[in-house]
Amino acid sequence: MFSRAELKEIISISAKDGYFVSLYLNVDPMFNKKGDYIVHFKNMIKEIAESLNPAVYKTVKGDIEKIESYVLTNKRMFKKGLALLSSAKNSFWKEYHLNVPVKNELIIDKTPHAKPLMAILDNYQRYAILLVDKESARIFVVHLGEIVEFGEVHTPDIPGKHKKGGWFALSQNHYERHMDFHINLHLNDVVEKFDSFLSGEYIGRVVIGGSDETVSLIKGKLHKTVLDKVIAIIRMEMFAKSDEVLSRVEPVLASYEKKMEEETVETLIARAMKNENAVLGLDNVLNALQERKVMKLIFIKNYKSAGYGCRLCGFLTAHKIASCIYCKGEMECIDYIIDMAGQKAIQQGALIEVVDENKKLLNAGGIGAFLRY
Ligand SMILES: [Zn+2]
């Protein structure tokens, strides 16, 4: 997982010497039924070797070879998208295994190409989890099914029962007032740090965990802008491990995302009905892809359909035709036309949303798309 802060740092790097090689590869098994990405990858390397200025190519040849050997030997680690950024001359190497497919790109430039990673942060909801008690707090981020702990807040000088001496000597009343004072101090500190974390990372959804008492205390202090982002409250042990926190919040996030998904489908259908930059059904989606208008492709997970594709230009259609209507090329039968459509959409920079189950979408043809215009 990566953060906006990390990406900002990468983007600000510029080469003292030489170039950066950035590879993005769609390795999603759903869109690579026959391991097609190796073919795409090799084509990109070939194209770069042929088109790049030979003097520049010479300086990046080592980086390209390192990337090539990584792609060929690390398949087991691949998820849906792969990003490799390399510049040996600048002692720079980054690898990201992404839970979303990315558009295939091989870019040689004076700076690392991090835009597609930024887009992943913008396009796929991240959740901040705040665990809080009276002495400490922990901040986690969940993104695309992964969790990372980002920080802790300890407010110093809080008297605990384990401390000997001083506080025990105070009267019960005095002690309680002192505790309240420190809890208050601590929670103010937590609110401030959490707020600046959220705004620095542009995180839009929040889950708060803790005991009923601390949760209600902290809720009383959070700014309205943060409260509006809270989608759930959970009871959670302060000392839980990251994976325990993840398994505790997963069902909460899943039901939130299910709700969002249903709203998306409803919007899609409503807009398609009004002819407002949205289409439904395989024929319309394939036409929109041909016109490069798809912004977001949405389909049901198990949607399967056969179709035909042009061997020359890649035109896809659900109907049997003798030759391609665009280039007169020969048409071939395709078993998995949805996968080909998905691959094409990703390559055009479109987003993909695969919906688990949805009656409304099923009745509307099982597939649809929001269009750019
Ligand atoms: Zn064609």
Boltz pocket constraint, residues with backbone or C-beta under 6 A from the ligand:
constraints:
  - pocket:
      binder: B
      contacts: [[A, 310], [A, 311], [A, 312], [A, 313], [A, 314], [A, 315], [A, 324], [A, 325], [A, 326], [A, 327], [A, 328], [A, 329]]
      max_distance: 6.0
